[in-house]
């Protein structure tokens, strides 16, 4: 509801309360206005907030399948182990990341164009023989960059 309509409706309610209290109950004008003020404010607040509580009829998203959760758990375990054991990173995680990057770029990672598109830090992580798993936040930034290619 627009502000103008909400104020108009609050004024109508206040006038109805003043009229009822003044003529039906013989309340003096000052008291009638004082009684109508909270009713008008509550009506105004109700009108302004009414749109906020409208029902949302969109379908809820499906919960993640168990297989997705299992894959994420396995990936987390592999990354934790890779952080401890650099050989595990270079023998298991790095080749998979390299294949993903090659499929995204559509070319070998040894070209200057691939180095330019990946950036030096991501390129070094994917191609260096002595690469180590970076800290989690840095790794997340690098993976986001790989996803955006």
PyMOL commands that set and color helices and strands:
alter all, ss='L'
color gray80, all
select helices_A, chain A and resi 3-24+29-53+66-84+86-105+112-118+120-127+136-148
alter helices_A, ss='H'
color red, helices_A
deselect
rebuild
show_as cartoon
